[in-house]
Amino acid sequence: MKITLPIRERIVAFSMLGDTIRSSVNQLDGFSFDLLSGPILEAVHNSSISNKWFTTPMIRSALLGIASMLKKPKLDKWLSRVELPVTFSDRKVMVVSAGNIPAVGFHDWLCVMMAGFRYVGKLSTDDQHLIPAMAKLLEVIEPKFKGRSEFTTGLVSNFDAVIATGSSNTNRYFDYYFSKWPRIVRSNRSGLAILNGTETRDELARLSDDVFLFYGLGCRNVSACLVPKHFDTGLLADALAAGANELTNNHKWVNNYDYQKAIMLVNNEPFVDNGSLLLRYAHSLVSPVAVLNLIPYENVDEALDFVTNHATELQCTVSSKAWFNGSLDFGKAQLPGPGDYADGVDVMKFLTTLR
């Protein structure tokens, strides 16, 4: 028997899920109590135990970002241009998720559910609690979703399409291994800040969220900054230090900071140290944990050329008041909307072709 669920009712269900997630975060802060939040709170606890990068403050930030994404006006706007049948499909979409930040595969799950397919999640062992908890809650909120999400850390053999995210190396493997199926295959990308030298201390402090949230492990995290020549690196280092309190509470971050500092000292490499982060001049978008690369530019045209030439390596860019065309304001890198697709690949458009 075919199950039907109008798009507006799917939107309402996910909006209610967002409200429950927000309520769960409030309980972490001791502000409220909601019986529905049990699965989320348990998942937060289990995630913080199984993955030491997933501290409660970082999971809290991830959940608040998801709750913001699920606000009904945002979902309405996102799906207003998408034509989706009201009847669910029995076709299965396997989603291979990374485990670098909490609930990193949430958006793919959201897309598959909204498109009406069955979801088979191949989860990373580093992040195997949060999305299943959300799926459990969704089934309570809207029973028609019951049994439409399946999760595993093992092999999957029965599916009709694939969405896979991994490193640049696994990307090639995924593309070959899944060549017989309709697929989206993603690899590593980075976030980039573009500074013009006129930023206020407050603006640079907001940049700290783009750099430090999730310990810099996400593809939307800023790992490098384009800066004008003769830029005051000390001002940037001091401003970022204000947002680094949580970092020094995590021994994994501190170990990386100590290790990278020792390497730079041995190699006589110049750097600026603010006590929790090392800033160095290096012409690369990718930086180690606890290191921020600075890439100098001569003028705006040179900065634009850099962004254009590295477009396939960038997930997002940020700048002061979004002055650089196409960039986000400081502090917004980790707050994507439902229409902000990873690698710029429209997942909903892909899914609508599978019918």
Secondary structure, 3 states (H helix, E strand, C coil): CCCECCHHHHHHHHHHHHHHHHHHHHHHCCCCCCHHHHHHHHHHHHHHHHCCCCCHHHHHHHHHHHHHHCCHHHHHHHHCCCCCCCECCCCEEEEECCCCCCCCCHHHHHHHHHHCCEEEEECCCCCCCHHHHHHHHHHHHCHHHCCCEEEECCCCCCCCEEEEECCHHHHHHHHHHCCCCCEEEECCCEEEEECCCCCCHHHHHHHHHHHHHHHHCCCCCEEEEEEECCCCHHHHHHHHHCCCCCHHHCHHHHHHHHHHHHHHHHCCCCCEECCCCEEEECCCCCCCCCEEEEEEECCHHHHHHHHHHCHHHEEEEEEHHHCCCCCEECCCCCCCCCCCCHHHCCHHHHHHCCC
